Amino acid sequence: MPPAPGAHDGPVVGHQAHLRAIDAVREATTAGKGGLLAIAGPAGTGKTELARSAMAQAVEAGFVAAWSSCRIDGGSPPLSPWPEILSQLGVEAGAALLDRRASTGVDPERFKRFRAVAASLARASEHAPAIVVLDDAHEAGTEVLVLARCVARAARQAHVLVVVAYREPADDTGELAGALRDLAAEGTVLTLQPRDEGANGGSPRPEGPPDGQAGPERFAELQGATVEMSLSVARAWVDGYAYESAADLLRWTVDSHERRGENVPPRLMVELALAEARAGRLRAARDSFRRAADVATSQARPDVEVLAESAIGLGGIWVLEHREPPAMEQFHRLLRHAQDALGDRRYDLRLRIAVRAAAEAVYAGTGSVGAVRAAVEQVRANADRNAIAESLSLLHHTLLGPEFADERLELANELVDVASAAGDSVLLLMGELWRTVDLFLLGDPAAETSLAELREHAEVLRVRAVRFVVAAFDVMLALRQGRVEDAELAAAQCLKTGLEVGDADAPNYYGAQLLAVRWLQGRSDEILPVARDLAHSVGLVALDRAYQAAHAALAADAGPAHAPEAQRVLDRLLAGGLAALTSSSNWLVTFFTTTEAAALLGDAAAAAGMYEALLPYARLPVMASIGVVCFGSVERSLGVAARAARRTDEAVGHLERAVEACARLGNRPVEEMSRADLAITLIARNEPGDPERAAGLLAQATGALRALGLEARAARVEDEAERART
């Protein structure tokens, strides 16, 4: 039985430093700044004893208390022991929110409900401070720990102290270990060490099962690593969102077969690949899908269903994950082979292959969005919800051009609904990711709230590919806030994460981020060699001209010595006319950088063409790809283009709106650059009042740029203003 609230057997020996830390946390909680106290250590180190002491002292200080162990049995209610804890504290409304007995499949509202529970507990603490103790947290389910994190975060501004006692799992790479680390990161951690016998009047009492409890590999070994058992356990872990653990178990089972010289069953191999894909291990998943396809075709009677699933899975979670020509050709050949091998069997698999092939063709420059839409409609009419959700995600990826700005968000919301009904939490996460992307690409203020929710969900589910995208958003936001040096450091870490995951766009994202950093810093001449290399990278999408345009813009920005190079690149880029710059996820960035180059080179005709092309998108921000870099508002590009085309009055209007739009976006560097552009345009116009207004704007802009550490950019602005005067 757990100890009763307030029960305590006497003074705790050997933990004086820990008790002082507990006193400090308790006092902060009394002052309305609660949080989390994690007590970690091996078995027998006195974790329960210390937690009991913390609770007893809190009760003596006027706290209400709730204690429960995370050791549960099969008859326990969902999310035990939280319903019991909330009932002990009289927070019945919160307990009701956790009743999921009637729910099935994925619960898309669970994070909202968790935050609501945390908020209700925080409100209850306004009457009396509360202490919640979760003992044996190493035996808790992942969602129990997620809810503890939500409560701990809400407690920071409340009179609530959450105490969690746990043993660190023997398998420190598993799902539980990661969840416990994430939880501990929310607060203060007390790590206990083994004590000598007799330090507390006798041997410490053992707490629960001995250390070394089986992780995925040990479990498989104990069970003989049978395929049926491994698949059954892995599927159960997937249902509990333990994707990495499921992948580890299946990987171990495959390796066990190979060590024994046994053939790996095709179904086992494809299930491993699917588990790795769910965990966001893109490179590992691609390798496993290739092997699954090989195993399926090597059978005396080829397993055409596994072949088809492998071909579909090899495409990954994005479109165009294969960039090198040999890998791309191998993938498309596998799709065709799988389609042919199916014959008239498994119509649903044939439809999924058709959607994938149509989406890939769009990015290869050989297909159309219309063909993808038609293929998706066939899936809607004839396949299950999982296939529909998968198809909606692929369709969304082909609609990243600005002309689809208003359509995408509705599609992302549909994907969330369908994935939820299908019970697929990874596809649900993809819907949430696309919704976040759409909000950023629209310049919607709700984007950062959506990102916070996406971050939390990706961390809980531990889907590495989505966590990489979240890291890329963080780089973009650091740049928008003017934390340029921080953004550069974060970009390097983001690249490392992306390469570890195996995301094909990781180098391209890093290149875009680094070019943006150097451009803002006024160091275009330094980064120009990198821009040249990136413009000819084999990893670029066929229709993407953003890096060629960036090459032109950076060469023009690097000074007169590089102007001929900039002009040559710009001429090549525009040789086929603006219509040749077809829609892509980087279309706005391409026109932004082309406009910069044309303006700096004094190419009025090119600037006029840019103006007309950009005008329909004046309300949008200029963002690279799925939002990895933000160059402010399209209004600024319109202003720059109008000034270069000698339409000065229109330029002033656009730049005035650009300053306001960039302020709403929170893009401090480009807001100040827009303000400087407005000042320079007013100087050039030179109507009554313009010089005086320009002087004030210029002083404000250059002062702010210098405050952000962008000294060279501020100096460039002053030089350009002086040229405008003369």
N, C-alpha and C positions, 0 to 999 in steps of 0.2 A: 504493500500500500504506500502511496506517496505520503510524505510527512504532511501533517495538517498545517495550514497557514499559521505562522508564528512559532511553530514547534522548533526547539533548539536544545541540544544536549549539553550546552555549556560553552566555554570559550574555545575558539579554534586555535590550535597550536601550530606554530610554524608558518602562519600566513599574515604576519603583521603588515607587510608591505601591501599585500593584496587587499587587506581590510581597509587600509588608508585609501587605496584607489576606489574601493567600493563606497567609502564615505563621501569622496569627492563627487562621484557620479550621482549618488543619492541626493546630495545637497543641490546639485545642478538641476535634478529632476524637481525638487521642491520649488525651485525658482522658475519652473516652467520651461526648462531646457533639458528634457529627458533624452532618451536614446536607448542604445544597446550596450549591454555588458556581456561579453563572451568569455566563458571559462572553459579552457581547453586543456587536455592533458591525457596521458595514458590511464589505463584502468588502475584504480587504487591510489590515486594521487589526491583524493579529497575534493573532487569537483562538486559532488552533491552536498557534502558537508559545508563547503564554502558558499554555495548557492543558498542553502538553508539558513546560514548565518546572515547573508545579505537580506533575505526576506524577513527574518526575525527582527533585525535592526530597523528595517523599513516600517514594519508593523508598529514597532515601538515609537517611531517618529510620526505615526498617524496615517500611514499608507493603508489602502485596502489591497488585499493580496490574492493571487490565484497561482496555484502550483499544479503542474501535471507532468507526467512522464510521456515521452513519445513512443514508449513500447505499447503497441496496440495489437489487437487480435482481429480475426476476420469479421467479427460482428460489430466492430467499431463504426461509428458514423463517419461520413466523409470528412476529410481534413482534420481528423482527430490529431491532437487533443484540443484544437481551438474552440469548438462548440462548448466543451466543458469549461474551458477557461473563461469564455465570455459569459457563460451562465453564472459562474462563481462570482464574477464582478457585477452581475446584474445588467449586463449589456445584451438584453434579449433580442433587440433589433439586429444587432450584429450577428448573433448566433443564427437568426432566421436567414440572413443573407448567405450563410454557408451551407444551407441545406440543399445538397445537389443530388439527393437520392433519386429524384425523378428525371434527372437530366441524362442525356446520352450524347456520345460523340464529343466533339470539341465544344468547349464553353467559351464563346468569343467575348463574353462579358466578364470573365472571371477576374481579370485585372481591375476592372472598374469596381467590381464587387469587393475585391480585396482592399482597394483604397477606401471604399465606403465603410468597410468594417473598421479600418484603421482610424478613419475620421470619427466614427461613432465612439470608439474607445477613447480617443483624445477628448471628445466633448464630455464624456462621462468623468474624466479626470479633473474637470473644472470644479467639481464638488469636493473631491478628495484625491490626492495623488495615488497612483496605482503602480504596483509592481507585479509583473508577470514572469513566472519562472517556467521554462521549458527544459526539463531534465532529459538526459539520454537523447539529445537531438540527432546523434549519429544514426538513430534508428527511424528517423522521420522520413516521410516522403518528400520529394522535391517541392511539391506545392505547399506543404506545411511550412517549409523554410522560406518560400517566396512570400507567403503571407506574413511571416515574421519580419521579413525585410520591409514590407509595406508598413507594418505597424511601427517598426523602428524609425523609419523615415518620418512618419507623421509625429512620432514622439519627440522629435527634436524641438518642436514648438509647442510641447504639451507637458503635462505632469505625469508622464508614463515612462517607466523603466522596464525594459525587456531584458531578462537574464536568460542566457542560453548556455547550458552545460553539455559538453560533448567530448567524445574521443575522436581524434583525428583518424580517419579511415586508413587502413593499411595500404589500400590502392589509392594513392594521392592523385591519380590521373582520371579517376572515375567521376561519374555524374554527381554523386553525393559529396565527394570531396570538393568539387568545384562549387556546389551550392553552399556548402558550409564556409568556404573561403569568401564567397560573395557576401554572405550574411555577416561574417566577422568584420569585413571591411567597412560595415556601416557604423561601427562603434569602437569601444575600448575592449582590448583583448588581454585577458590574464592567462598566461600559459603556465600550468603547474608541472613540476618535475617530480619523479618518484622520490618518496621519503624513506628513510631508514626505518626498519621495524622498531616499534616502541616509541616513535616520536610523538605519538598521540595516545599513549597508553596501550599499545597493542598493534597488531597488524591492521593496515587499512582494509576496509570491507571491499571485496570485489564488486564491480559495478557492471552487471550485464555480461554478455558473452565475452570470451577472451579476445585479446587483440589478434589480428591476423584473420579477421572474418573474411570470407571469400569475396574477392572481386570477380569481375567477369571471367578472367582466365582461369582462376582457381575453380570457379563454379563449373566451367566446362570440363575441367579435368576430373573433378569429383563425380560428374555425371557420365563419364565415359565419352563425352564430346559427341554424342549421337546427333545426327543431323536433325532428327525430329525434335529432340529436346532443345537443342540450340535455337532452332527456328521458333519454337514455342516460347521460350524465355525471351528471345530477342523481340518478338512481336509484342509480348507483354510489356517489355521495357519501352518500346516505341509508343504503346498506348499511354504509358506514364511519362512521355516526353523525354525519356532517357536515351536520346539518339546516339550519343557517343558511346555509351555503354553497350548498346545493341550492336553497333558497328564493331567495337572491340571484341565482343564475344564471337561474332560471326567470323571476324578476321582470324581469331585464334582457332576456330573450328576448321576453317579452310587450311590454315597452316598445319594443324594436326593431321588432316588427311594427307597432305603432301609429305609430311615427315614419315608417315607410315607407308608411303608409296602407293596410296590409294587414289583413284580418280575422284575429282571433286564433282559432286552432282551439279548440273546446270542451275537448278533452282536455288541451291545454296549460294552459288556464285552471284546470281543476279540479286538475291536478297541482301547479300553483303554490299553490293554496289548501291542498292536503294537506300540502305541504312547510312552509308557514307554520304550519299547525296543529301539525305535528311539532316545530317550533322553539319552540312555545309563544307565538307572536305571535297572540294571540286576536283582537284587533281587526282586524289585517291579514287574518287568515284569514277572518273573517266577511265582510269587504268582497270578498275574492276569490271566496268561495263564491257570494255574491250575483251577482257579475259572471259567474261560470261558468254559473249558472242562466239568466241573461239571454242569454248567448251561445248556450247549448244550445237555448233555445226560439226564438231568432231565425233558426235555420237553415231552409232550405227544407224539409228533413226533420229535424225536431227530434231532437236526440240525447237520448233519454229516459233512457239509462243515466247520462250525465253529469248530467242534471237530477236524477235520484234521488240520485246521489252528492253533488251540491251541496246538496240539501235535507238529507240526513243530516249532512253536514259542517257546515252552517250552525248546527246545534245546538251545536257545540263539544265540548269535553272534559267539561264539566259539564252538569248539568240546569239549565234556566232561565237561560241566559246572556242572554236577551232580556227586559228588564224594562219598557221603555217600551211602553205599549199598542199603538202603531202597529207597532213592530218585532215585537212578539209576534204580532200578528195576521198580519203579512206572512209570518212564519216558518211559522205553522201552515197558512196558505193554501198555501204552497209545498209543505209535506209532503203535504197532500191532493192537490194537483195532480200531484205526482210519483207518488204511489200510483195515482192514476187513469190517468196516462199509461203506466205500466208494463203495465197490463192483466194478462195472464197470463204476462208475461215476467219473467225474473230474480226468481224466488221469494225468493232470498236478500236482495235489496235490499228487497223488500216486507216481509220479516220484520224487517229492521233499522229500517225506517221505523215499523213497528208498535211496536217496543220503545221507540224514541225518543218517539213520540206518547204512549204509556202512561206513561212516566216524567214527561214534561212535564205530563201531566194531574194527576199526584199533587201536584206543587208548585203547580199552579193551583187546587187544591182541588176538582177535578172528577173525579178518578180514584182508583184504589185500588192499593195495593201488590200485591194479589192479581192484578190485571190485568197488572202488570209481570212478575210471576213467570210467569204463563201465557205471555206473549209471549216471555220468555227461554227457556222450555222448548221452544217451537217452533224457536227459533234453535239450541238445543243439538241438536235432532234433525235439522235440515235444512240448516245452514249450516257454513261453514268456521271454523277456530279464531280467525281475526281477528275475525269477526263475533261469535263467542261471547264473546271477551275484551271487546270493545266493549260488548256487552249486559250482561255481568257488572258492568262498571264503572258503567253507568247504574243497574242494579238496586241496587248498593251505595249509590249516592247517595240513593236513596229510603228507605234503611233506617237513617238517622242518628238516629232517635228512640231513647230509652233502652231501650225494650222489645226492641230488636233487638241489644243490646250483645253478647251471646254468639254470635250468628249471623254478625255481620259479619266477624269475623276469619277464620273458615273460608272465607267467600266471597272475601275478599282474597287468601288463600293460593291458592285455586283460580284466581283471575285471574292471579296470578304464574305458576302452572304452565302455564295455557293460553296466555298471551302468550309465554312462553318457547318452548313447542312450536311456536307460530305463527311465531316469528322476528320479532316486532314489539317493538322495544326501548322504544318510547314507551308502548305499552300495558303492557309489563312495568314501566316506571317508574310508571305509574298504579297498578298493583297494589301496588308498594312504598309509594307515597304513602298509599293506602287502608289498608295494613297499619300504617303509622306512625300514621295518624289513629286507627285502632281501638285501638292500644295506649295512646295518650294518653287516649282516651275511657274506657278500662277502668281507668286509673290504674296500668297495668303498668310496673314498673321498667325493662323492656326498651325502653320507648318512646324514650328518648334515644339508645340505641345504634342503634335503627332509624332515627332522625332523622339521625344522623351518616352512616349508609350512604346514606340518601336524598339528603342534601346532596351527598355526593361524586358519586353517580351523576348527579344533576341538573346539577352543574357540568360533569362530563365530557361529557354529552350536550347541554349548553347549552340546555335546555328552559326557557324563561323563565317560563312559567306555573307550573311546579313550583317553580322557584327563588323565586317570589313567595310561595308557600305556606310554603316553608322559612323565609323572612324573617318571616312572620306567626307561625310557631312560636317564632322567636327572641324576638319581642316578648313572647309569653306566658311564656316561660321567664324573661326578665328580670323581669317582674312577680312571678312566683313566687319568685324569689330576693330580692325586695325592692329591686331596682335600679330604682326607679320613674322617676326622671328619665331614666336610660338608656333605659328602655322607651318613654317618651314620644318621645324623639328617634328611636329605632328605628322607632316606629310611623309617624312622619312620612315616613321614608325608605321604609318598606314601602308606604305609600299611593302615593308617587311611582312606585315600581316597578310596583305593581298597575295604576295608571292608564296607564303606558306600555305594559304588556302588553295592557291592555283587559279586565281581569277585572271582571265586573259587580259582584262583591262587595267590591271594594277600598274604596269609601267606607263600606260597612257594617262591614267589619272595623275600619277606622280609628275609626269612631264608637264601636264596642264597646270598643276599646282605650282611647280617650280617656275615655269614661265611667268605665271601671274605674280609670284613673289618678286621676281627680278624686275618685271615691268613696273610694278608699284614702287620699287626701290629706285627706279631710274637707272638700272644697271643692265639695260637691254644689250649693250655691246658685249658684256661678259657671257650672257646666256645665248647669244646668237649662234655659236657653233652647235649647241645642243638643239636649237630650233631647226637648224639645217638637217641634222640627223633625224630628228623626229618626223620631219616632213616627208622623209623617204622610208619610214619604218614599214616593215612587212606586216606588222601587227595592226595596221590601220584598217578601218572598214572601207570597203570599196567606194562608197559614195561620200565619204568624209573628207572635206577639204579644209578642216579647221586648222590643222598644223601648217599647211601651205600658206594659209592666210596669216597665221601667227608669224611665220617666217617673214612675210612681207612687212607686217606691222613692226616687228622688233628691229628689222633692218632699217626701216625708215626712222624709228625712234632712236636708233643707235648713233645718228648724226650724219652730216653731209657725206662723209667718206663712204658710207654704206648705201647712199641713196640710189646709185645705179643698180645695185643688187636688188634693192627693194622694188624698183621699177620693173626689172626683168621678171621677178616672181609675180608681181601684181599683173603684169601683162599676160603671163602664161595662165594665171588663175582665171582671168576674164576673157580669155581668147574665144571661148565658146559662147560668150554672153552670160548674163546673169541667170538665164533659164537653165544653164548647164550646172549651176550650183544647186543640185536637187535637194529635196527635203531630207533631213537627218536629225538625229538628236543634237548635233552641234551646228545646226543651220544658223541660229542666232549668233553664236560665237564666231562663226565664219564671216558673217556680214559685219559684226562688230569690229573684228580685226581688219577686215578689208576696208572698212570705212576709216579706221585709224590710219592705215597706210595711204589711202587716197588723199586724205586731208593733209597729212604731213608732206606728201609729194606734190601737193597743189594740183591734183588731177580733178578738176571741177566736173568733168563729164562723168567719171566713175562715181564721184560722190553723189551726183544727182541721181544716178541709177540706184545707188544704195538707199538713198532717201525714200524713193518710191517703193522699193521692195520692203523696207522696214516699217513703213507707215502703218500698215494694218496691225502691227504688233506693239504699238507704242505703250500699251498698258503693262507689258510683260517685263520681267527681269531678264537680263542676258546671263544665261547659265550654261555651263558646259555639261554635256551628256545628261546624266540623271541628277545633276545638281552639285557636282564636285567642285566647281569654281563659280563665283558670281562676279560679274563685271558691272553691277549696278543696273540701271534702268535703260531700256531701249530708247527712252526719251533723250538720254545723253548722246547716243549715237546719231539720232535724228538731228539734234542740235549741231553736232560736229559736222555732219554731212551737209546740212543746210548752210552753215557758215562757209564751208569749202565751195559750195555751189553758188555762193554770193546771194543767198536768200537770208539776209541778216535779220530781218524782223521775225521771220519764222524761227530762226535759230535761237533768238532770245526767248521766245515763248517756250520752245522745247526745253531749253536749258533751265529755265525757271521751274518747269515741271519736273525736270530731272533731279534738281536739288531736293525737292519735296519727296519725290518717289524714292530716292536713295536713302533719305532720312527714315522713311517708313520701313524700308528693307533693313535698316540698321547697318548699311554699308558705309562706314565712316570714310574710308579712303576715297571711294568714288564719289561720295557726296561732296567732299572738298574739291576733288578734281572737277566735278560738274560746276561747282561754285566758281572755281578759277576759270573754267571755259566760258561761263557767263560773263565774268569780268572782262576777259579778253575780247569777247564778242561785242560787249558794250563799248570798249575802247575803239574797236574797228568801226562800229556804227557811228559813234561820236555825235549823237544828237544831244540837244540840251539836257543836262543832268546826267548824261551817261558817264562822263569821266569821273565825276564825284562818286557816283554809285559804284563804279568799277573799282575805284581805289579802296573803298571799304570792303567790298567783296574779296578783292585780291589779298588784302591784309589778313582778313579772317581765314581765307583758304590756306595761304602759305603758313600762317601761324599754326593752324590745326595740323597740317601735313608734317611740320617739323615736330610738333608735340607727339605725333605718332611714330617718329623716328624716320620719316621719309624725306630727309634733307635734300637728297639729289633731285627728287621729284619736285619739291618746292622750288629749288633753284631753276629747274627747267621751266616751270610755270612763270617765274619772274622774267626769264630770258624771252619767253614767247610774248609776254605782255609788253616788254620793251620793244620787240620787233613790231608789234601791232601799233605802237605809238609812232614809230618812225616810218 
